[in-house]
């Protein structure tokens, strides 16, 4: 995985912004929080990456 530049605060703000716009989904498993793309965005990313 590529190393990202920026602070943890910037990452947190970006995740919050994406969640507000429905572009990521937040799932909680016991003591962990996982972020994932909705199925329609997963399909779009696959199409663009080809």
PDBQT receptor file of N, H, CA, C and O in Angstrom, charges set to zero:
ATOM      1  N   UNK A   1       0.843  -1.179   0.000  1.00  0.00    +0.000 N 
ATOM      2  CA  UNK A   1       0.000   0.000   0.000  1.00  0.00    +0.000 C 
ATOM      3  C   UNK A   1       0.887   1.241   0.000  1.00  0.00    +0.000 C 
ATOM      4  O   UNK A   1       1.918   1.271   0.671  1.00  0.00    +0.000 OA
ATOM      5  N   UNK A   2       0.496   2.235  -0.733  1.00  0.00    +0.000 N 
ATOM      6  H   UNK A   2      -0.342   2.211  -1.278  1.00  0.00    +0.000 HD
ATOM      7  CA  UNK A   2       1.295   3.456  -0.855  1.00  0.00    +0.000 C 
ATOM      8  C   UNK A   2       1.239   4.262   0.433  1.00  0.00    +0.000 C 
ATOM      9  O   UNK A   2       0.218   4.307   1.120  1.00  0.00    +0.000 OA
ATOM     10  N   UNK A   3       2.363   4.896   0.740  1.00  0.00    +0.000 N 
ATOM     11  H   UNK A   3       3.192   4.859   0.181  1.00  0.00    +0.000 HD
ATOM     12  CA  UNK A   3       2.419   5.749   1.915  1.00  0.00    +0.000 C 
ATOM     13  C   UNK A   3       1.736   7.073   1.592  1.00  0.00    +0.000 C 
ATOM     14  O   UNK A   3       2.009   7.683   0.558  1.00  0.00    +0.000 OA
ATOM     15  N   UNK A   4       0.858   7.508   2.472  1.00  0.00    +0.000 N 
ATOM     16  H   UNK A   4       0.637   7.012   3.312  1.00  0.00    +0.000 HD
ATOM     17  CA  UNK A   4       0.111   8.743   2.267  1.00  0.00    +0.000 C 
ATOM     18  C   UNK A   4       0.756   9.884   3.035  1.00  0.00    +0.000 C 
ATOM     19  O   UNK A   4       1.333   9.689   4.105  1.00  0.00    +0.000 OA
ATOM     20  N   UNK A   5       0.648  11.064   2.476  1.00  0.00    +0.000 N 
ATOM     21  H   UNK A   5       0.179  11.222   1.607  1.00  0.00    +0.000 HD
ATOM     22  CA  UNK A   5       1.129  12.244   3.170  1.00  0.00    +0.000 C 
ATOM     23  C   UNK A   5      -0.062  12.958   3.796  1.00  0.00    +0.000 C 
ATOM     24  O   UNK A   5      -1.180  12.867   3.290  1.00  0.00    +0.000 OA
ATOM     25  N   UNK A   6       0.173  13.659   4.881  1.00  0.00    +0.000 N 
ATOM     26  H   UNK A   6       1.082  13.733   5.292  1.00  0.00    +0.000 HD
ATOM     27  CA  UNK A   6      -0.884  14.396   5.558  1.00  0.00    +0.000 C 
ATOM     28  C   UNK A   6      -1.011  13.936   6.990  1.00  0.00    +0.000 C 
ATOM     29  O   UNK A   6      -0.453  12.916   7.393  1.00  0.00    +0.000 OA
ATOM     30  N   UNK A   7      -1.748  14.703   7.736  1.00  0.00    +0.000 N 
ATOM     31  H   UNK A   7      -2.201  15.532   7.408  1.00  0.00    +0.000 HD
ATOM     32  CA  UNK A   7      -1.896  14.398   9.154  1.00  0.00    +0.000 C 
ATOM     33  C   UNK A   7      -3.073  13.453   9.390  1.00  0.00    +0.000 C 
ATOM     34  O   UNK A   7      -3.912  13.244   8.513  1.00  0.00    +0.000 OA
ATOM     35  N   UNK A   8      -3.111  12.895  10.587  1.00  0.00    +0.000 N 
ATOM     36  H   UNK A   8      -2.429  13.065  11.299  1.00  0.00    +0.000 HD
ATOM     37  CA  UNK A   8      -4.235  12.042  10.964  1.00  0.00    +0.000 C 
ATOM     38  C   UNK A   8      -5.522  12.850  11.000  1.00  0.00    +0.000 C 
ATOM     39  O   UNK A   8      -6.592  12.335  10.676  1.00  0.00    +0.000 OA
ATOM     40  N   UNK A   9      -5.421  14.108  11.391  1.00  0.00    +0.000 N 
ATOM     41  H   UNK A   9      -4.552  14.527  11.654  1.00  0.00    +0.000 HD
ATOM     42  CA  UNK A   9      -6.590  14.984  11.415  1.00  0.00    +0.000 C 
ATOM     43  C   UNK A   9      -7.175  15.187  10.031  1.00  0.00    +0.000 C 
ATOM     44  O   UNK A   9      -8.395  15.200   9.867  1.00  0.00    +0.000 OA
ATOM     45  N   UNK A  10      -6.313  15.346   9.029  1.00  0.00    +0.000 N 
ATOM     46  H   UNK A  10      -5.322  15.336   9.162  1.00  0.00    +0.000 HD
ATOM     47  CA  UNK A  10      -6.780  15.505   7.656  1.00  0.00    +0.000 C 
ATOM     48  C   UNK A  10      -7.460  14.233   7.163  1.00  0.00    +0.000 C 
ATOM     49  O   UNK A  10      -8.480  14.295   6.476  1.00  0.00    +0.000 OA
ATOM     50  N   UNK A  11      -6.897  13.085   7.513  1.00  0.00    +0.000 N 
ATOM     51  H   UNK A  11      -6.069  13.034   8.071  1.00  0.00    +0.000 HD
ATOM     52  CA  UNK A  11      -7.495  11.808   7.139  1.00  0.00    +0.000 C 
ATOM     53  C   UNK A  11      -8.875  11.664   7.771  1.00  0.00    +0.000 C 
ATOM     54  O   UNK A  11      -9.822  11.243   7.108  1.00  0.00    +0.000 OA
ATOM     55  N   UNK A  12      -8.990  12.008   9.043  1.00  0.00    +0.000 N 
ATOM     56  H   UNK A  12      -8.220  12.349   9.583  1.00  0.00    +0.000 HD
ATOM     57  CA  UNK A  12     -10.260  11.916   9.749  1.00  0.00    +0.000 C 
ATOM     58  C   UNK A  12     -11.307  12.817   9.090  1.00  0.00    +0.000 C 
ATOM     59  O   UNK A  12     -12.452  12.407   8.905  1.00  0.00    +0.000 OA
ATOM     60  N   UNK A  13     -10.917  14.032   8.739  1.00  0.00    +0.000 N 
ATOM     61  H   UNK A  13      -9.987  14.366   8.890  1.00  0.00    +0.000 HD
ATOM     62  CA  UNK A  13     -11.850  14.954   8.081  1.00  0.00    +0.000 C 
ATOM     63  C   UNK A  13     -12.293  14.410   6.724  1.00  0.00    +0.000 C 
ATOM     64  O   UNK A  13     -13.464  14.514   6.360  1.00  0.00    +0.000 OA
ATOM     65  N   UNK A  14     -11.364  13.836   5.987  1.00  0.00    +0.000 N 
ATOM     66  H   UNK A  14     -10.412  13.751   6.282  1.00  0.00    +0.000 HD
ATOM     67  CA  UNK A  14     -11.698  13.273   4.681  1.00  0.00    +0.000 C 
ATOM     68  C   UNK A  14     -12.680  12.109   4.814  1.00  0.00    +0.000 C 
ATOM     69  O   UNK A  14     -13.627  12.002   4.035  1.00  0.00    +0.000 OA
ATOM     70  N   UNK A  15     -12.458  11.246   5.793  1.00  0.00    +0.000 N 
ATOM     71  H   UNK A  15     -11.689  11.333   6.426  1.00  0.00    +0.000 HD
ATOM     72  CA  UNK A  15     -13.364  10.112   6.022  1.00  0.00    +0.000 C 
ATOM     73  C   UNK A  15     -14.740  10.612   6.426  1.00  0.00    +0.000 C 
ATOM     74  O   UNK A  15     -15.748  10.095   5.943  1.00  0.00    +0.000 OA
ATOM     75  N   UNK A  16     -14.800  11.606   7.301  1.00  0.00    +0.000 N 
ATOM     76  H   UNK A  16     -13.981  12.025   7.693  1.00  0.00    +0.000 HD
ATOM     77  CA  UNK A  16     -16.089  12.177   7.703  1.00  0.00    +0.000 C 
ATOM     78  C   UNK A  16     -16.829  12.762   6.503  1.00  0.00    +0.000 C 
ATOM     79  O   UNK A  16     -18.037  12.571   6.362  1.00  0.00    +0.000 OA
ATOM     80  N   UNK A  17     -16.111  13.469   5.646  1.00  0.00    +0.000 N 
ATOM     81  H   UNK A  17     -15.129  13.624   5.761  1.00  0.00    +0.000 HD
ATOM     82  CA  UNK A  17     -16.717  14.074   4.469  1.00  0.00    +0.000 C 
ATOM     83  C   UNK A  17     -17.286  13.015   3.521  1.00  0.00    +0.000 C 
ATOM     84  O   UNK A  17     -18.405  13.154   3.027  1.00  0.00    +0.000 OA
ATOM     85  N   UNK A  18     -16.520  11.972   3.274  1.00  0.00    +0.000 N 
ATOM     86  H   UNK A  18     -15.611  11.859   3.676  1.00  0.00    +0.000 HD
ATOM     87  CA  UNK A  18     -17.000  10.887   2.416  1.00  0.00    +0.000 C 
ATOM     88  C   UNK A  18     -18.215  10.193   3.016  1.00  0.00    +0.000 C 
ATOM     89  O   UNK A  18     -19.147   9.846   2.290  1.00  0.00    +0.000 OA
ATOM     90  N   UNK A  19     -18.219   9.990   4.312  1.00  0.00    +0.000 N 
ATOM     91  H   UNK A  19     -17.462  10.272   4.901  1.00  0.00    +0.000 HD
ATOM     92  CA  UNK A  19     -19.351   9.342   4.984  1.00  0.00    +0.000 C 
ATOM     93  C   UNK A  19     -20.603  10.212   4.898  1.00  0.00    +0.000 C 
ATOM     94  O   UNK A  19     -21.697   9.699   4.662  1.00  0.00    +0.000 OA
ATOM     95  N   UNK A  20     -20.451  11.518   5.086  1.00  0.00    +0.000 N 
ATOM     96  H   UNK A  20     -19.562  11.935   5.278  1.00  0.00    +0.000 HD
ATOM     97  CA  UNK A  20     -21.607  12.424   5.001  1.00  0.00    +0.000 C 
ATOM     98  C   UNK A  20     -22.249  12.377   3.625  1.00  0.00    +0.000 C 
ATOM     99  O   UNK A  20     -23.468  12.486   3.499  1.00  0.00    +0.000 OA
ATOM    100  N   UNK A  21     -21.431  12.216   2.597  1.00  0.00    +0.000 N 
ATOM    101  H   UNK A  21     -20.440  12.127   2.699  1.00  0.00    +0.000 HD
ATOM    102  CA  UNK A  21     -21.934  12.193   1.225  1.00  0.00    +0.000 C 
ATOM    103  C   UNK A  21     -22.336  10.801   0.764  1.00  0.00    +0.000 C 
ATOM    104  O   UNK A  21     -22.711  10.618  -0.394  1.00  0.00    +0.000 OA
ATOM    105  N   UNK A  22     -22.263   9.822   1.650  1.00  0.00    +0.000 N 
ATOM    106  H   UNK A  22     -21.958   9.970   2.590  1.00  0.00    +0.000 HD
ATOM    107  CA  UNK A  22     -22.675   8.461   1.317  1.00  0.00    +0.000 C 
ATOM    108  C   UNK A  22     -21.715   7.737   0.406  1.00  0.00    +0.000 C 
ATOM    109  O   UNK A  22     -22.096   6.785  -0.274  1.00  0.00    +0.000 OA
ATOM    110  N   UNK A  23     -20.457   8.186   0.386  1.00  0.00    +0.000 N 
ATOM    111  H   UNK A  23     -20.148   8.960   0.938  1.00  0.00    +0.000 HD
ATOM    112  CA  UNK A  23     -19.487   7.571  -0.519  1.00  0.00    +0.000 C 
ATOM    113  C   UNK A  23     -18.679   6.467   0.147  1.00  0.00    +0.000 C 
ATOM    114  O   UNK A  23     -17.954   5.742  -0.533  1.00  0.00    +0.000 OA
ATOM    115  N   UNK A  24     -18.789   6.328   1.442  1.00  0.00    +0.000 N 
ATOM    116  H   UNK A  24     -19.379   6.917   1.994  1.00  0.00    +0.000 HD
ATOM    117  CA  UNK A  24     -18.222   5.190   2.165  1.00  0.00    +0.000 C 
ATOM    118  C   UNK A  24     -19.215   4.778   3.229  1.00  0.00    +0.000 C 
ATOM    119  O   UNK A  24     -20.037   5.582   3.671  1.00  0.00    +0.000 OA
ATOM    120  N   UNK A  25     -19.140   3.537   3.635  1.00  0.00    +0.000 N 
ATOM    121  H   UNK A  25     -18.473   2.885   3.276  1.00  0.00    +0.000 HD
ATOM    122  CA  UNK A  25     -19.987   3.012   4.699  1.00  0.00    +0.000 C 
ATOM    123  C   UNK A  25     -19.103   2.659   5.885  1.00  0.00    +0.000 C 
ATOM    124  O   UNK A  25     -18.011   2.114   5.728  1.00  0.00    +0.000 OA
ATOM    125  N   UNK A  26     -19.595   2.979   7.065  1.00  0.00    +0.000 N 
ATOM    126  H   UNK A  26     -20.482   3.422   7.192  1.00  0.00    +0.000 HD
ATOM    127  CA  UNK A  26     -18.856   2.703   8.302  1.00  0.00    +0.000 C 
ATOM    128  C   UNK A  26     -19.489   1.492   8.969  1.00  0.00    +0.000 C 
ATOM    129  O   UNK A  26     -20.685   1.486   9.263  1.00  0.00    +0.000 OA
ATOM    130  N   UNK A  27     -18.683   0.471   9.205  1.00  0.00    +0.000 N 
ATOM    131  H   UNK A  27     -17.711   0.475   8.967  1.00  0.00    +0.000 HD
ATOM    132  CA  UNK A  27     -19.139  -0.747   9.860  1.00  0.00    +0.000 C 
ATOM    133  C   UNK A  27     -18.342  -0.946  11.138  1.00  0.00    +0.000 C 
ATOM    134  O   UNK A  27     -17.136  -0.702  11.161  1.00  0.00    +0.000 OA
ATOM    135  N   UNK A  28     -18.997  -1.383  12.195  1.00  0.00    +0.000 N 
ATOM    136  H   UNK A  28     -19.977  -1.582  12.176  1.00  0.00    +0.000 HD
ATOM    137  CA  UNK A  28     -18.310  -1.627  13.464  1.00  0.00    +0.000 C 
ATOM    138  C   UNK A  28     -18.361  -3.114  13.792  1.00  0.00    +0.000 C 
ATOM    139  O   UNK A  28     -19.427  -3.730  13.787  1.00  0.00    +0.000 OA
ATOM    140  N   UNK A  29     -17.200  -3.672  14.074  1.00  0.00    +0.000 N 
ATOM    141  H   UNK A  29     -16.335  -3.172  14.078  1.00  0.00    +0.000 HD
ATOM    142  CA  UNK A  29     -17.062  -5.064  14.485  1.00  0.00    +0.000 C 
ATOM    143  C   UNK A  29     -16.318  -5.092  15.804  1.00  0.00    +0.000 C 
ATOM    144  O   UNK A  29     -15.118  -4.823  15.855  1.00  0.00    +0.000 OA
ATOM    145  N   UNK A  30     -17.033  -5.418  16.872  1.00  0.00    +0.000 N 
ATOM    146  H   UNK A  30     -18.008  -5.636  16.831  1.00  0.00    +0.000 HD
ATOM    147  CA  UNK A  30     -16.456  -5.482  18.215  1.00  0.00    +0.000 C 
ATOM    148  C   UNK A  30     -15.673  -4.205  18.501  1.00  0.00    +0.000 C 
ATOM    149  O   UNK A  30     -16.287  -3.150  18.665  1.00  0.00    +0.000 OA
ATOM    150  N   UNK A  31     -14.357  -4.256  18.565  1.00  0.00    +0.000 N 
ATOM    151  H   UNK A  31     -13.859  -5.113  18.432  1.00  0.00    +0.000 HD
ATOM    152  CA  UNK A  31     -13.560  -3.082  18.914  1.00  0.00    +0.000 C 
ATOM    153  C   UNK A  31     -12.978  -2.386  17.685  1.00  0.00    +0.000 C 
ATOM    154  O   UNK A  31     -12.164  -1.474  17.830  1.00  0.00    +0.000 OA
ATOM    155  N   UNK A  32     -13.378  -2.797  16.475  1.00  0.00    +0.000 N 
ATOM    156  H   UNK A  32     -14.039  -3.538  16.357  1.00  0.00    +0.000 HD
ATOM    157  CA  UNK A  32     -12.822  -2.228  15.255  1.00  0.00    +0.000 C 
ATOM    158  C   UNK A  32     -13.879  -1.488  14.462  1.00  0.00    +0.000 C 
ATOM    159  O   UNK A  32     -15.058  -1.842  14.492  1.00  0.00    +0.000 OA
ATOM    160  N   UNK A  33     -13.453  -0.473  13.762  1.00  0.00    +0.000 N 
ATOM    161  H   UNK A  33     -12.496  -0.185  13.737  1.00  0.00    +0.000 HD
ATOM    162  CA  UNK A  33     -14.304   0.236  12.807  1.00  0.00    +0.000 C 
ATOM    163  C   UNK A  33     -13.697   0.041  11.430  1.00  0.00    +0.000 C 
ATOM    164  O   UNK A  33     -12.498   0.237  11.235  1.00  0.00    +0.000 OA
ATOM    165  N   UNK A  34     -14.532  -0.345  10.480  1.00  0.00    +0.000 N 
ATOM    166  H   UNK A  34     -15.507  -0.505  10.639  1.00  0.00    +0.000 HD
ATOM    167  CA  UNK A  34     -14.085  -0.629   9.121  1.00  0.00    +0.000 C 
ATOM    168  C   UNK A  34     -14.867   0.273   8.170  1.00  0.00    +0.000 C 
ATOM    169  O   UNK A  34     -16.067   0.483   8.349  1.00  0.00    +0.000 OA
ATOM    170  N   UNK A  35     -14.184   0.801   7.163  1.00  0.00    +0.000 N 
ATOM    171  H   UNK A  35     -13.209   0.630   7.018  1.00  0.00    +0.000 HD
ATOM    172  CA  UNK A  35     -14.836   1.616   6.150  1.00  0.00    +0.000 C 
ATOM    173  C   UNK A  35     -14.802   0.863   4.831  1.00  0.00    +0.000 C 
ATOM    174  O   UNK A  35     -13.789   0.261   4.473  1.00  0.00    +0.000 OA
ATOM    175  N   UNK A  36     -15.916   0.900   4.112  1.00  0.00    +0.000 N 
ATOM    176  H   UNK A  36     -16.739   1.389   4.403  1.00  0.00    +0.000 HD
ATOM    177  CA  UNK A  36     -16.015   0.202   2.842  1.00  0.00    +0.000 C 
ATOM    178  C   UNK A  36     -16.802   1.044   1.849  1.00  0.00    +0.000 C 
ATOM    179  O   UNK A  36     -17.522   1.966   2.232  1.00  0.00    +0.000 OA
ATOM    180  N   UNK A  37     -16.659   0.721   0.580  1.00  0.00    +0.000 N 
ATOM    181  H   UNK A  37     -16.074  -0.028   0.269  1.00  0.00    +0.000 HD
ATOM    182  CA  UNK A  37     -17.421   1.401  -0.467  1.00  0.00    +0.000 C 
ATOM    183  C   UNK A  37     -18.757   0.712  -0.663  1.00  0.00    +0.000 C 
ATOM    184  O   UNK A  37     -18.834  -0.514  -0.573  1.00  0.00    +0.000 OA
ATOM    185  N   UNK A  38     -19.814   1.474  -0.929  1.00  0.00    +0.000 N 
ATOM    186  H   UNK A  38     -19.752   2.469  -1.002  1.00  0.00    +0.000 HD
ATOM    187  CA  UNK A  38     -21.080   0.847  -1.310  1.00  0.00    +0.000 C 
ATOM    188  C   UNK A  38     -20.897   0.073  -2.616  1.00  0.00    +0.000 C 
ATOM    189  O   UNK A  38     -20.013   0.404  -3.406  1.00  0.00    +0.000 OA
ATOM    190  N   UNK A  39     -21.715  -0.947  -2.851  1.00  0.00    +0.000 N 
ATOM    191  H   UNK A  39     -22.433  -1.216  -2.209  1.00  0.00    +0.000 HD
ATOM    192  CA  UNK A  39     -21.550  -1.787  -4.043  1.00  0.00    +0.000 C 
ATOM    193  C   UNK A  39     -21.498  -1.010  -5.359  1.00  0.00    +0.000 C 
ATOM    194  O   UNK A  39     -20.695  -1.349  -6.228  1.00  0.00    +0.000 OA
ATOM    195  N   UNK A  40     -22.317   0.005  -5.530  1.00  0.00    +0.000 N 
ATOM    196  H   UNK A  40     -22.969   0.281  -4.824  1.00  0.00    +0.000 HD
ATOM    197  CA  UNK A  40     -22.321   0.754  -6.789  1.00  0.00    +0.000 C 
ATOM    198  C   UNK A  40     -20.991   1.480  -7.000  1.00  0.00    +0.000 C 
ATOM    199  O   UNK A  40     -20.524   1.572  -8.135  1.00  0.00    +0.000 OA
ATOM    200  N   UNK A  41     -20.381   1.989  -5.952  1.00  0.00    +0.000 N 
ATOM    201  H   UNK A  41     -20.761   1.914  -5.030  1.00  0.00    +0.000 HD
ATOM    202  CA  UNK A  41     -19.083   2.648  -6.080  1.00  0.00    +0.000 C 
ATOM    203  C   UNK A  41     -17.971   1.635  -6.308  1.00  0.00    +0.000 C 
ATOM    204  O   UNK A  41     -17.008   1.926  -7.017  1.00  0.00    +0.000 OA
ATOM    205  N   UNK A  42     -18.088   0.447  -5.716  1.00  0.00    +0.000 N 
ATOM    206  H   UNK A  42     -18.870   0.211  -5.139  1.00  0.00    +0.000 HD
ATOM    207  CA  UNK A  42     -17.103  -0.608  -5.967  1.00  0.00    +0.000 C 
ATOM    208  C   UNK A  42     -17.082  -0.958  -7.456  1.00  0.00    +0.000 C 
ATOM    209  O   UNK A  42     -16.016  -1.108  -8.053  1.00  0.00    +0.000 OA
ATOM    210  N   UNK A  43     -18.276  -1.086  -8.047  1.00  0.00    +0.000 N 
ATOM    211  H   UNK A  43     -19.141  -0.964  -7.562  1.00  0.00    +0.000 HD
ATOM    212  CA  UNK A  43     -18.365  -1.412  -9.463  1.00  0.00    +0.000 C 
ATOM    213  C   UNK A  43     -17.765  -0.304 -10.313  1.00  0.00    +0.000 C 
ATOM    214  O   UNK A  43     -17.071  -0.582 -11.291  1.00  0.00    +0.000 OA
ATOM    215  N   UNK A  44     -18.021   0.944  -9.953  1.00  0.00    +0.000 N 
ATOM    216  H   UNK A  44     -18.584   1.169  -9.158  1.00  0.00    +0.000 HD
ATOM    217  CA  UNK A  44     -17.468   2.081 -10.698  1.00  0.00    +0.000 C 
ATOM    218  C   UNK A  44     -15.938   2.076 -10.627  1.00  0.00    +0.000 C 
ATOM    219  O   UNK A  44     -15.268   2.275 -11.640  1.00  0.00    +0.000 OA
ATOM    220  N   UNK A  45     -15.393   1.850  -9.438  1.00  0.00    +0.000 N 
ATOM    221  H   UNK A  45     -15.937   1.688  -8.615  1.00  0.00    +0.000 HD
ATOM    222  CA  UNK A  45     -13.936   1.828  -9.267  1.00  0.00    +0.000 C 
ATOM    223  C   UNK A  45     -13.336   0.711 -10.107  1.00  0.00    +0.000 C 
ATOM    224  O   UNK A  45     -12.293   0.900 -10.732  1.00  0.00    +0.000 OA
ATOM    225  N   UNK A  46     -13.980  -0.447 -10.131  1.00  0.00    +0.000 N 
ATOM    226  H   UNK A  46     -14.828  -0.601  -9.624  1.00  0.00    +0.000 HD
ATOM    227  CA  UNK A  46     -13.485  -1.555 -10.964  1.00  0.00    +0.000 C 
ATOM    228  C   UNK A  46     -13.475  -1.183 -12.443  1.00  0.00    +0.000 C 
ATOM    229  O   UNK A  46     -12.525  -1.488 -13.163  1.00  0.00    +0.000 OA
ATOM    230  N   UNK A  47     -14.546  -0.519 -12.890  1.00  0.00    +0.000 N 
ATOM    231  H   UNK A  47     -15.318  -0.271 -12.306  1.00  0.00    +0.000 HD
ATOM    232  CA  UNK A  47     -14.633  -0.123 -14.306  1.00  0.00    +0.000 C 
ATOM    233  C   UNK A  47     -13.549   0.900 -14.646  1.00  0.00    +0.000 C 
ATOM    234  O   UNK A  47     -12.918   0.797 -15.698  1.00  0.00    +0.000 OA
ATOM    235  N   UNK A  48     -13.329   1.865 -13.791  1.00  0.00    +0.000 N 
ATOM    236  H   UNK A  48     -13.842   1.948 -12.936  1.00  0.00    +0.000 HD
ATOM    237  CA  UNK A  48     -12.347   2.908 -14.047  1.00  0.00    +0.000 C 
ATOM    238  C   UNK A  48     -10.933   2.351 -14.016  1.00  0.00    +0.000 C 
ATOM    239  O   UNK A  48     -10.070   2.808 -14.765  1.00  0.00    +0.000 OA
ATOM    240  N   UNK A  49     -10.685   1.365 -13.154  1.00  0.00    +0.000 N 
ATOM    241  H   UNK A  49     -11.386   0.993 -12.545  1.00  0.00    +0.000 HD
ATOM    242  CA  UNK A  49      -9.350   0.809 -12.998  1.00  0.00    +0.000 C 
ATOM    243  C   UNK A  49      -8.933  -0.075 -14.175  1.00  0.00    +0.000 C 
ATOM    244  O   UNK A  49      -7.745  -0.339 -14.354  1.00  0.00    +0.000 OA
ATOM    245  N   UNK A  50      -9.872  -0.522 -14.955  1.00  0.00    +0.000 N 
ATOM    246  H   UNK A  50     -10.837  -0.307 -14.809  1.00  0.00    +0.000 HD
ATOM    247  CA  UNK A  50      -9.541  -1.421 -16.086  1.00  0.00    +0.000 C 
ATOM    248  C   UNK A  50      -8.902  -0.697 -17.219  1.00  0.00    +0.000 C 
ATOM    249  O   UNK A  50      -8.569  -1.310 -18.233  1.00  0.00    +0.000 OA
TER     250      UNK A  50
